[in-house]
């Protein structure tokens, strides 16, 4: 499922450039998908806790699949953007559901290791998806590519037929629409601040690298998932074995790695900078996403995990979306070099929120064992 999702990131801008009729709309498909996902996640979380995991997942996978099938007909740009919004809604539902189901099936005392292995698959898809998508489009056609991702989505849904779903007790008070889980707000705020800074590299590094005479940005987008894949299992075991101290250590390593990544990328003048920046970026991303996600699950009751997952991933999506807008404005005024340095402010802000504004509450209090 994540492979079908990540492979579209580099291919749809090419589609829009080649077949689009709206000037300056290359980035619209990504924006439409993000808006759809952010809009749907709170409803997904509420539905997961009220109606159960299974129905929400299958509703989401259908909404995620149907636009992929419609793309096969090579639709015009305006229709594609509308379909991307629908696909974003589907992604918000099925992705939130899958994360919730995964957390349901992992023992709390092994949550770090279990979710580390689970999110590892996302890193692998992030490594393979973009390259695979570009290769298929280059070797075959967009119509063939859209057919392939539709088949991949169908295949990805098959294992969900055999997974044990947690039974949800229906209570009258749950019928009230709850958009966020209050116990999950603190780790969500940390990941929101982190992603506000983190999003700059994804959105603007390719442009900045070309300006610096280093067009081979593929080395960054290869090295960062690899470093994340290598380090995530270690971070997961550290979270489980060391408890709150382990979480503190993982967060510290994540923030330090993020700061180093931005400092290196700001000075990009060779592929070495892109590789080194990618390694630090992957370590930081893997550490922070895993630590805050594991803490989110640990802090909430089992029957509120849907809302907690929705809260976390909504914050994650918002951080990336708002960061892309913010850093675009900053770069236009002050340039990319200063922009990369200013992103460090949000890394420090995330660290302050974790250690001071929420003292020990993330790691030690309200843990639902």
C-alpha positions in Angstrom: 0.0 0.0 0.0 2.8 2.4 0.9 4.7 1.4 -2.2 1.7 2.5 -4.3 1.6 5.7 -2.3 5.3 6.7 -2.5 5.8 5.9 -6.1 3.4 8.7 -7.2 5.4 11.5 -5.5 7.9 11.9 -8.5 5.7 10.6 -11.3 2.6 12.8 -11.0 4.6 16.1 -11.4 5.8 14.6 -14.7 2.3 13.7 -15.7 1.1 17.3 -14.9 4.0 18.8 -16.7 3.3 16.7 -19.8 -0.5 16.6 -19.9 -1.6 19.4 -17.6 -3.3 22.5 -18.9 -3.1 24.6 -15.7 -0.1 26.8 -15.5 1.9 26.3 -12.3 -0.2 23.4 -11.1 2.6 20.8 -10.9 2.4 20.8 -7.1 -1.5 20.7 -6.9 -1.8 16.9 -6.8 0.4 16.6 -3.7 -1.5 19.5 -2.1 -4.9 17.8 -2.9 -3.8 14.5 -1.4 -2.4 16.1 1.7 -5.6 18.2 2.3 -7.7 15.1 1.7 -5.7 13.1 4.2 -5.7 15.8 6.9 -9.4 16.3 6.5 -10.2 12.6 6.8 -7.9 11.4 9.6 -10.0 12.8 12.5 -13.1 11.2 11.1 -11.1 7.9 10.6 -9.9 8.0 14.2 -13.5 8.5 15.5 -14.8 5.8 13.3 -12.1 3.3 14.3 -13.0 3.6 18.0 -16.8 3.6 17.4 -17.4 1.2 14.5 -14.2 -0.9 14.6 -11.0 -1.3 12.6 -12.2 -3.5 9.8 -15.0 -1.4 8.4 -12.9 1.8 8.4 -9.9 0.1 6.7 -12.0 -1.5 3.9 -13.9 1.8 3.3 -10.5 3.6 3.1 -8.9 1.1 0.8 -11.8 1.3 -1.6 -11.5 5.1 -1.7 -7.7 4.7 -2.2 -8.1 2.2 -5.0 -10.9 3.7 -7.1 -9.0 6.9 -8.2 -6.0 4.7 -9.1 -8.2 2.8 -11.5 -9.7 6.0 -12.8 -6.2 7.3 -13.6 -5.7 4.5 -16.1 -8.0 6.4 -18.5 -5.4 9.2 -18.6 -7.8 11.9 -17.1 -7.2 15.6 -17.6 -5.4 17.6 -15.0 -8.4 19.1 -13.2 -10.1 15.7 -12.8 -6.8 14.1 -11.6 -6.5 16.8 -8.9 -10.1 16.0 -7.7 -9.3 12.3 -7.8 -6.2 12.9 -5.7 -8.3 14.6 -3.1 -10.5 11.5 -2.9 -7.4 9.3 -2.8 -6.1 11.4 0.1 -9.4 10.8 2.0 -8.9 7.1 1.3 -5.3 7.2 2.4 -6.2 9.0 5.6 -8.7 6.3 6.5 -6.8 3.2 5.5 -3.4 4.4 6.7 -4.8 5.4 10.1 -6.6 2.1 10.3 -3.5 0.0 9.4 -1.4 1.8 12.0 -4.1 1.3 14.6 -4.4 -2.4 13.8 -0.6 -2.8 14.0 -0.5 -1.2 17.4 -3.4 -3.4 18.6 -1.4 -6.5 17.8 1.9 -5.5 19.4 2.4 -6.0 23.2 2.9 -2.8 25.1 6.2 -3.9 26.6 7.5 -4.4 23.0 5.8 -1.4 21.4 9.0 0.3 20.4 10.5 -2.8 18.7 7.2 -3.8 17.2 6.3 -0.5 15.7 9.9 0.0 14.7 9.7 -3.1 12.5 6.2 -2.1 11.3 7.3 1.4 10.2 10.5 -0.1 8.7 8.3 -1.3 5.8 7.4 2.3 5.1 11.1 3.2 4.9 11.6 0.4 2.4 8.7 1.5 0.3 10.1 5.1 0.5 13.4 3.8 -0.8 12.0 1.7 -3.6 8.7 3.5 -4.5 9.9 6.7 -6.3 12.6 4.9 -8.3 10.3 2.1 -9.3 7.6 4.5 -10.3 9.9 6.6 -12.5 11.3 3.4 -14.1 7.9 2.1 -15.0 6.8 5.4 -16.5 10.1 5.6 -18.4 10.0 2.1 -19.7 6.3 1.7 -20.4 3.6 4.3 -20.1 1.5 6.2 -17.5 -1.5 4.0 -18.3 0.6 0.9 -17.5 1.9 2.5 -14.4 -1.6 3.3 -13.1 -2.7 -0.2 -13.8 0.3 -1.6 -11.9 -0.3 0.5 -8.8 -4.0 -0.5 -8.8 -2.9 -4.1 -8.7 -0.4 -3.4 -5.9 -3.2 -1.8 -3.8 -5.4 -4.8 -4.3 -2.6 -7.2 -3.4 -1.7 -5.1 -0.3 -5.3 -5.5 1.0 -5.2 -9.3 0.9 -3.3 -9.8 4.2 -5.9 -7.7 6.0 -8.4 -10.5 5.4 -6.4 -12.7 7.8 -5.5 -10.2 10.5 -7.0 -10.3 13.9 -9.1 -7.2 14.5 -9.6 -5.9 18.0 -13.3 -5.9 19.0 -14.6 -2.4 19.9 -17.1 -2.0 22.6 -19.8 0.4 21.4 -20.8 3.0 24.0 -23.4 5.7 23.7 -21.0 8.4 24.7 -18.7 7.6 21.8 -21.4 8.7 19.3 -20.2 12.2 19.9 -17.7 13.1 17.2 -14.2 13.4 18.8 -11.6 14.9 16.5 -8.6 14.4 18.7 -7.4 12.4 21.6 -6.2 14.6 24.4 -3.7 12.1 25.7 -2.1 12.0 22.3 -1.9 15.8 21.9 1.6 16.2 23.5 3.5 13.7 21.3 1.5 15.1 18.4 2.8 18.6 19.1 6.4 17.4 19.3 6.1 15.6 15.9 4.3 18.7 14.4 7.2 21.0 15.4 9.7 18.4 14.2 8.0 18.0 10.8 7.7 21.8 10.3 11.5 21.9 10.0 12.0 18.4 8.6 9.8 19.1 5.5 12.3 21.7 4.1 14.7 19.1 2.7 12.0 17.0 1.0 10.4 20.0 -0.7 13.4 22.2 -1.6 16.6 20.3 -1.6 16.3 19.2 -5.3 16.0 22.9 -6.4 18.8 24.1 -4.1 21.2 21.2 -5.1 20.8 22.1 -8.8 21.5 25.8 -8.0 24.7 24.6 -6.2 25.7 22.5 -9.2 25.0 19.2 -7.6 21.9 17.7 -9.5 22.3 14.1 -8.3 19.8 14.5 -5.4 18.9 10.8 -5.8 21.8 10.0 -3.5 20.1 11.9 -0.7 16.7 10.2 -1.3 18.5 6.9 -1.3 20.8 7.4 1.7 18.2 8.7 4.0 15.8 5.7 3.8 18.7 3.3 4.1 20.0 5.0 7.3 16.4 5.0 8.7 16.1 1.2 7.8 19.3 0.4 9.6 18.7 2.4 12.8 14.9 2.0 13.4 15.2 -1.5 14.9 17.9 -0.3 17.3 15.8 2.7 18.4 12.8 0.4 18.9 14.8 -2.0 21.2 16.2 1.0 23.1 12.7 2.4 23.7 11.5 -0.9 25.1 14.5 -1.8 27.3 15.3 1.6 28.8 11.8 3.0 29.2 11.6 6.7 29.7 15.4 7.1 29.7 15.5 5.3 26.4 12.8 7.6 24.9 14.8 10.6 26.1 17.9 9.3 24.5 16.2 8.5 21.2 14.6 11.9 21.0 18.0 13.6 21.8 19.7 11.5 19.0 16.9 12.4 16.6 17.1 16.1 17.2 20.9 16.2 17.0 20.8 14.2 13.8 18.2 16.6 12.3 20.3 19.7 13.2 23.4 18.1 11.7 21.4 17.2 8.5 20.3 20.8 8.0 23.7 22.2 8.6 25.3 19.8 6.1 22.6 20.3 3.5 22.9 24.1 3.8 26.5 23.7 2.7 25.8 21.4 -0.3 28.6 21.6 -2.8 29.1 17.9 -3.7 27.4 14.5 -3.6 29.3 13.9 -0.3 27.2 16.5 1.4 24.0 15.0 0.0 25.0 11.5 1.2 26.0 12.7 4.7 23.0 14.9 5.0 20.8 12.0 3.9 22.3 9.7 6.6 21.7 12.3 9.4 18.2 13.0 8.0 17.3 9.4 8.0 18.5 8.8 11.6 16.6 11.9 12.8 13.4 11.1 11.0 13.4 7.4 12.1 14.2 8.3 15.7 11.6 11.0 16.1 8.7 9.4 14.2 9.2 6.1 16.0 9.6 7.5 19.5 6.6 9.8 19.3 4.4 7.2 17.7 5.3 4.6 20.3 4.7 7.1 23.1 1.3 8.0 21.6 0.2 4.4 21.7 1.6 3.8 25.2 -0.2 6.8 26.7 -3.8 6.0 25.5 -6.3 3.3 26.4 -6.8 0.5 23.8 -10.3 1.7 22.9 -9.0 5.2 22.1 -6.1 4.2 19.8 -8.0 5.1 16.7 -8.4 8.8 17.8 -4.8 8.8 19.1 -3.4 7.5 15.7 -5.5 10.1 13.9 -4.2 12.9 16.1 -0.6 11.8 15.6 -0.7 11.4 11.8 -2.8 14.6 11.3 0.0 16.5 13.2 2.6 14.7 11.0 0.8 15.6 7.8 0.1 19.2 8.9 3.8 19.7 9.8 4.9 18.6 6.4 2.2 20.6 4.5 2.6 23.8 6.5 6.4 23.5 6.5 6.4 23.3 2.7 4.4 26.6 2.5 6.5 28.3 5.2 9.9 27.4 3.8 8.8 28.3 0.3 8.1 31.9 1.5 11.3 32.0 3.5 13.4 30.8 0.6 11.8 33.3 -1.8 12.8 36.2 0.6 16.1 35.1 2.1 17.3 32.2 0.0 17.8 28.5 0.6 21.1 28.7 2.6 19.5 30.7 5.4 16.3 28.7 5.1 18.0 25.5 6.0 19.6 27.1 9.0 16.3 28.6 10.2 14.7 25.1 10.2 16.8 24.3 13.2 14.6 26.6 15.3 11.8 24.0 15.0 14.1 21.2 16.0 15.0 23.1 19.2 11.3 23.9 19.7 10.4 20.2 19.5 13.1 19.4 22.0 11.9 22.1 24.4 8.3 20.8 24.2 9.4 17.3 24.9 11.7 18.0 27.9 10.2 21.1 29.5 6.6 21.9 28.5 5.6 18.3 29.0 8.1 17.3 31.7 8.2 13.5 32.0 4.6 13.2 31.0 5.4 11.7 27.6 7.5 8.9 29.0 6.4 8.2 32.5 2.8 9.3 33.3 -0.5 8.0 32.0 1.0 5.0 30.5 -1.6 2.4 29.8 0.1 -0.8 30.7 
